Amino acid sequence: MNVAPYPGQAAARPVKHLVKQSLQSAARTLGTRDPMPYLDDLINRTFYLPDDDYSYAQNSLAPGAVPYEPSFSETEPSKLRFTIEPLGPNATPMARRDEATREMRRLVSPIFGRDALKWFDSRSEEWRGFGGLSWMNYGAWFGSAFDEDGLYAAKVYYELLPTQIDALSPGLANLTRQVMSEMPNLMPIFTSIGCKRDTGSQRVTFLHRGPMAVAALGPLMNRLGIGHQLPSLMRIVGVALGGRFELPAGGVLVGVRDTQDGAELKLEVLLAAIPDLPSRFLDLLKLGLSERPRQLAALTRWLDAFGMDAGDEGHFSVLSIRVNPQSPARISLYVRPIEFEMRDALEDARALA
């Protein structure tokens, strides 16, 4: 039996409609292909519950919101990029891992070619096998990016144990050991394996246990041959966070990958963990890009594509800063569009319970 909503109360609808609407609107603004011909089935299987089902808020990707996280990258400014936690709230970690792997293989082979699939299979073998059921927390996330020609990149984020370091490529395994030796407070938590049209890459991401001063990255960066990029990294952190250089416990991730140009380091600041995030965070971040007007214009356009404006600072989730031997600091910004936030509604529901 259909039950009519109270007068003035909007009827709930599946979250998938909101996600598709968000992506298709952003694709039009950014001038990219519509992602739905590629990912419609995955979106349907993941976001099938109604938009007032608060179980979606219990996820590892975007706690307190629907697990859908668009992101802007200064190095890929015109791309439509987003990550999701596959399947619904009741899925097991094993099911999410298997789903992300299937989607990756389904897309990579026909679009990027058999060599790309072979590379992905060799890099992911340790994480898509039969192990992991007892220790996994969320299983995997799935990321993708689109440009005017269609699928530009696809990526799987697999949970990672320290005992799995030997399964990484020799270069990345050695890099990972160097990081853990130099900064014992860094604990590997996931690896991301991504394919683009002409290349593949793998990164290891660590959680910093306890608070961290950004300057403490200096010895590690020196060891990796990128110490000369520390000032540019600290400049962006200092400007965006209003002079803060001490990051709280639970607020820092550090990623590394081995590239043709040498080691790349990625500092990720989890903004929800910053107790005094400046109210003008977005303006300050734009100030940090003022010397790169083309990238600043691209960020403004991207924010418009997802309906983010200066009043939405509370919905920026991650500020990511990347450096390598050839390139000073470049940013990425991850957001939680306001229509996917569930934190306030969840608190109201608990108060009425």
C-alpha positions as CSV (number, residue, x, y, z in Angstrom):
1,M,0.0,0.0,0.0
2,N,1.3,3.5,-0.9
3,V,1.3,5.9,2.0
4,A,0.9,9.6,1.1
5,P,3.4,12.0,2.8
6,Y,2.1,14.7,5.1
7,P,1.1,18.0,3.5
8,G,4.3,19.9,2.6
9,Q,6.5,16.8,3.1
10,A,8.5,15.7,0.1
11,A,8.2,12.0,-0.7
12,A,11.5,10.1,-0.4
13,R,13.1,8.9,-3.6
14,P,16.1,6.7,-4.2
15,V,19.5,8.3,-3.7
16,K,20.5,7.2,-7.1
17,H,18.4,9.9,-8.7
18,L,20.3,12.6,-6.7
19,V,23.7,11.1,-7.6
20,K,22.8,10.9,-11.3
21,Q,21.4,14.4,-11.3
22,S,24.6,15.7,-9.6
23,L,26.9,14.0,-12.1
24,Q,25.0,14.8,-15.2
25,S,24.7,18.5,-14.2
26,A,28.4,18.7,-13.4
27,A,29.2,16.9,-16.7
28,R,27.3,19.6,-18.7
29,T,29.1,22.4,-16.8
30,L,32.5,20.9,-17.2
31,G,32.0,19.8,-20.8
32,T,32.7,16.1,-20.2
33,R,30.8,13.0,-21.3
34,D,27.9,11.8,-19.2
35,P,29.2,9.1,-16.8
36,M,25.9,7.2,-16.8
37,P,26.5,5.1,-20.0
38,Y,29.5,3.8,-18.2
39,L,28.4,3.5,-14.5
40,D,24.6,3.5,-14.5
41,D,24.3,-0.1,-13.2
42,L,26.8,0.5,-10.5
43,I,25.1,3.7,-9.4
44,N,21.8,1.8,-9.3
45,R,23.2,-1.1,-7.2
46,T,24.9,1.3,-4.8
47,F,22.3,4.1,-4.2
48,Y,19.0,2.2,-4.4
49,L,17.7,3.1,-0.9
50,P,15.5,6.2,-0.3
51,D,17.2,9.5,0.4
52,D,15.9,9.5,4.0
53,D,17.6,6.2,4.8
54,Y,20.2,7.3,7.3
55,S,22.1,4.0,7.1
56,Y,24.0,5.6,4.2
57,A,25.7,7.9,6.7
58,Q,27.5,4.9,8.2
59,N,30.3,4.6,5.7
60,S,34.1,4.9,5.6
61,L,34.4,7.1,2.6
62,A,32.3,10.1,3.7
63,P,31.0,9.5,7.3
64,G,27.8,11.3,8.0
65,A,27.0,11.7,4.3
66,V,26.1,9.6,1.3
67,P,29.3,7.8,0.2
68,Y,29.8,9.9,-3.0
69,E,32.8,12.3,-3.1
70,P,33.5,14.5,-6.1
71,S,37.0,16.0,-6.3
72,F,38.9,18.7,-8.1
73,S,42.5,18.2,-9.1
74,E,44.7,21.2,-10.1
75,T,46.7,18.8,-12.4
76,E,43.4,17.6,-14.1
77,P,41.2,20.7,-13.8
78,S,38.6,20.0,-16.4
79,K,38.0,16.4,-15.5
80,L,34.8,15.1,-13.7
81,R,36.3,13.0,-10.9
82,F,34.4,11.2,-8.1
83,T,34.7,8.2,-5.7
84,I,32.0,6.0,-4.3
85,E,31.8,3.2,-1.8
86,P,30.2,0.4,-3.9
87,L,26.9,-1.3,-3.0
88,G,24.5,-0.3,-0.3
89,P,25.0,0.1,3.5
90,N,24.4,-3.6,4.2
91,A,27.0,-4.9,1.8
92,T,29.9,-6.9,3.3
93,P,33.5,-5.6,2.8
94,M,34.2,-8.7,0.7
95,A,31.3,-7.8,-1.6
96,R,32.5,-4.2,-2.0
97,R,36.0,-5.4,-2.8
98,D,34.7,-7.8,-5.4
99,E,32.3,-5.3,-6.9
100,A,35.0,-2.6,-7.3
101,T,37.3,-5.2,-8.9
102,R,34.6,-6.3,-11.3
103,E,33.8,-2.8,-12.4
104,M,37.4,-2.0,-12.9
105,R,38.0,-5.0,-15.1
106,R,34.8,-4.4,-17.0
107,L,35.8,-0.9,-17.9
108,V,39.5,-1.2,-18.4
109,S,39.6,-4.0,-20.9
110,P,37.4,-2.6,-23.7
111,I,38.3,1.1,-23.1
112,F,42.0,1.0,-22.2
113,G,43.0,-2.3,-23.8
114,R,44.2,-5.8,-22.8
115,D,47.6,-4.6,-21.8
116,A,46.0,-2.3,-19.2
117,L,43.9,-5.1,-17.9
118,K,46.9,-7.4,-17.6
119,W,48.8,-4.7,-15.7
120,F,45.8,-4.1,-13.4
121,D,45.4,-7.9,-12.7
122,S,49.1,-8.3,-11.9
123,R,49.1,-5.3,-9.5
124,S,45.8,-6.2,-7.8
125,E,46.2,-9.9,-7.4
126,E,47.0,-9.8,-3.7
127,W,43.9,-7.7,-2.9
128,R,41.3,-9.3,-5.1
129,G,42.0,-12.9,-3.9
130,F,40.2,-15.0,-1.3
131,G,41.8,-13.5,1.8
132,G,40.7,-10.6,3.9
133,L,37.2,-11.5,5.0
134,S,38.0,-11.5,8.7
135,W,40.0,-8.3,8.9
136,M,38.5,-5.9,6.3
137,N,36.6,-2.9,7.4
138,Y,35.0,-1.5,4.3
139,G,36.6,-3.6,1.5
140,A,37.2,-1.1,-1.3
141,W,36.2,2.2,-2.9
142,F,35.8,2.9,-6.6
143,G,36.9,6.1,-8.3
144,S,36.6,7.3,-11.9
145,A,37.2,10.4,-14.0
146,F,35.7,11.6,-17.3
147,D,36.7,14.1,-19.9
148,E,35.1,15.1,-23.3
149,D,36.1,11.8,-24.8
150,G,34.6,9.6,-22.1
151,L,36.2,7.5,-19.4
152,Y,39.6,9.1,-18.6
153,A,40.6,7.0,-15.6
154,A,39.4,4.3,-13.2
155,K,40.8,3.4,-9.8
156,V,40.2,0.9,-7.0
157,Y,41.2,1.7,-3.4
158,Y,41.9,-1.6,-1.5
159,E,42.4,-1.9,2.2
160,L,46.1,-2.7,3.0
161,L,47.8,-4.5,5.8
162,P,51.5,-3.9,6.6
163,T,52.1,-7.6,5.9
164,Q,51.1,-7.1,2.3
165,I,53.9,-4.7,1.5
166,D,55.9,-7.4,-0.2
167,A,53.1,-7.8,-2.7
168,L,53.6,-4.3,-4.0
169,S,55.9,-3.6,-7.0
170,P,59.6,-3.6,-6.0
171,G,59.9,0.2,-6.4
172,L,56.7,1.0,-4.4
173,A,57.5,-1.6,-1.7
174,N,61.0,0.0,-1.2
175,L,59.4,3.4,-1.1
176,T,56.9,2.2,1.5
177,R,59.6,0.8,3.7
178,Q,61.5,4.0,3.5
179,V,58.5,5.9,4.7
180,M,57.8,3.6,7.6
181,S,61.5,3.7,8.6
182,E,61.7,7.5,8.5
183,M,58.3,8.1,10.2
184,P,57.2,5.1,12.3
185,N,53.9,6.9,13.2
186,L,52.8,6.4,9.6
187,M,50.7,3.2,9.2
188,P,49.7,1.9,5.7
189,I,45.9,1.7,5.4
190,F,45.1,1.4,1.7
191,T,46.6,1.1,-1.7
192,S,45.0,2.7,-4.8
193,I,45.5,1.1,-8.3
194,G,44.5,3.3,-11.2
195,C,44.5,3.0,-15.0
196,K,44.3,5.8,-17.5
197,R,44.3,5.5,-21.3
198,D,48.0,5.2,-21.6
199,T,49.4,4.6,-18.2
200,G,48.8,3.0,-14.8
201,S,49.9,3.9,-11.3
202,Q,49.7,2.6,-7.7
203,R,49.9,4.6,-4.5
204,V,50.2,3.6,-0.8
205,T,48.4,5.8,1.7
206,F,49.3,6.0,5.4
207,L,47.4,7.2,8.4
208,H,49.6,9.3,10.8
209,R,49.0,8.2,14.3
210,G,48.8,11.2,16.6
211,P,49.2,14.9,15.8
212,M,51.7,16.0,13.2
213,A,53.6,19.2,12.5
214,V,53.8,19.7,8.7
215,A,57.5,20.5,9.0
216,A,58.1,16.9,10.4
217,L,57.7,15.8,6.8
218,G,61.1,17.5,6.0
219,P,63.4,14.5,6.8
220,L,61.2,12.1,4.9
221,M,61.0,14.4,1.9
222,N,64.8,14.9,2.0
223,R,65.2,11.1,2.0
224,L,62.9,10.8,-1.0
225,G,64.7,13.5,-2.9
226,I,61.8,16.1,-2.7
227,G,62.9,18.1,0.3
228,H,63.2,21.2,-1.9
229,Q,59.4,21.1,-2.3
230,L,58.6,21.4,1.4
231,P,58.3,25.2,1.4
232,S,55.7,25.2,-1.4
233,L,53.7,22.5,0.5
234,M,53.9,24.4,3.7
235,R,52.8,27.6,2.0
236,I,49.6,26.1,0.8
237,V,48.8,24.5,4.2
238,G,49.6,27.8,6.0
239,V,47.5,29.9,3.7
240,A,44.5,27.6,3.5
241,L,44.4,26.8,7.2
242,G,44.9,30.3,8.4
243,G,48.5,29.9,9.7
244,R,48.0,26.4,11.2
245,F,50.9,24.0,10.7
246,E,50.1,21.6,13.4
247,L,47.6,18.9,12.3
248,P,45.5,17.0,14.9
249,A,45.4,13.3,15.5
250,G,43.1,11.6,12.9
251,G,43.5,14.5,10.5
252,V,46.5,13.4,8.4
253,L,47.0,11.0,5.6
254,V,50.2,10.7,3.6
255,G,50.4,8.9,0.3
256,V,53.5,8.0,-1.8
257,R,54.0,6.5,-5.3
258,D,56.9,5.7,-7.5
259,T,56.9,7.7,-10.8
260,Q,59.3,8.1,-13.7
261,D,60.4,11.4,-12.3
262,G,61.0,9.9,-8.8
263,A,59.0,9.7,-5.6
264,E,55.7,11.6,-5.3
265,L,54.3,12.6,-1.9
266,K,50.7,13.5,-1.2
267,L,49.6,15.1,2.0
268,E,45.9,14.8,2.7
269,V,44.3,17.0,5.4
270,L,41.0,15.7,6.7
271,L,39.2,19.0,7.2
272,A,36.5,17.7,9.5
273,A,39.3,17.0,12.1
274,I,40.5,20.6,12.1
275,P,38.8,22.2,15.1
276,D,39.3,25.8,14.0
277,L,39.0,25.6,10.2
278,P,38.9,29.2,9.0
279,S,35.4,30.4,8.1
280,R,37.0,31.8,4.9
281,F,38.7,28.6,4.0
282,L,37.7,28.7,0.4
283,D,38.8,32.3,0.0
284,L,42.1,31.5,1.6
285,L,42.6,28.5,-0.7
286,K,41.9,30.6,-3.7
287,L,44.4,33.1,-2.5
288,G,47.0,30.3,-2.6
289,L,46.2,29.8,-6.3
290,S,46.2,33.5,-7.1
291,E,49.6,33.2,-8.9
292,R,48.1,30.5,-11.2
293,P,45.0,32.2,-12.6
294,R,44.1,29.4,-15.0
295,Q,43.9,26.9,-12.2
296,L,42.0,29.4,-10.1
297,A,39.4,29.8,-12.9
298,A,39.1,26.1,-13.2
299,L,38.5,25.6,-9.5
300,T,35.8,28.3,-9.6
301,R,34.1,26.6,-12.5
302,W,34.3,23.2,-10.8
303,L,32.8,24.6,-7.6
304,D,29.9,26.0,-9.7
305,A,29.4,22.6,-11.3
306,F,28.7,21.0,-7.9
307,G,26.7,24.0,-6.5
308,M,29.5,24.8,-4.0
309,D,29.9,28.4,-3.0
310,A,31.6,30.5,-0.4
311,G,28.9,29.5,2.2
312,D,29.6,25.8,2.0
313,E,33.0,25.6,3.7
314,G,31.7,23.0,6.1
315,H,31.2,20.5,3.3
316,F,34.8,20.4,2.0
317,S,36.1,17.1,3.2
318,V,39.8,16.8,2.2
319,L,42.5,19.2,1.1
320,S,45.2,17.2,-0.8
321,I,48.6,18.6,-1.6
322,R,50.9,16.8,-4.0
323,V,54.7,17.3,-4.8
324,N,57.3,15.4,-6.8
325,P,60.9,16.3,-7.8
326,Q,59.8,18.3,-10.8
327,S,56.6,19.9,-9.5
328,P,56.0,22.2,-6.5
329,A,52.8,21.8,-4.5
330,R,49.6,21.2,-6.5
331,I,46.2,20.8,-4.8
332,S,43.2,18.6,-4.9
333,L,39.9,19.4,-3.1
334,Y,37.3,16.8,-2.1
335,V,33.7,17.8,-1.4
336,R,30.5,16.5,0.1
337,P,27.7,18.4,-1.8
338,I,25.1,19.7,0.7
339,E,22.3,17.6,-0.7
340,F,24.2,14.4,0.3
341,E,24.9,15.5,3.9
342,M,23.0,13.4,6.5
343,R,24.7,14.4,9.7
344,D,22.1,17.0,10.9
345,A,19.2,14.8,9.9
346,L,20.8,11.8,11.6
347,E,21.2,13.8,14.8
348,D,17.5,14.9,14.6
349,A,16.4,11.3,14.1
350,R,18.4,10.2,17.1
351,A,16.9,13.0,19.2
352,L,13.4,11.8,18.4
353,A,14.1,8.1,18.9
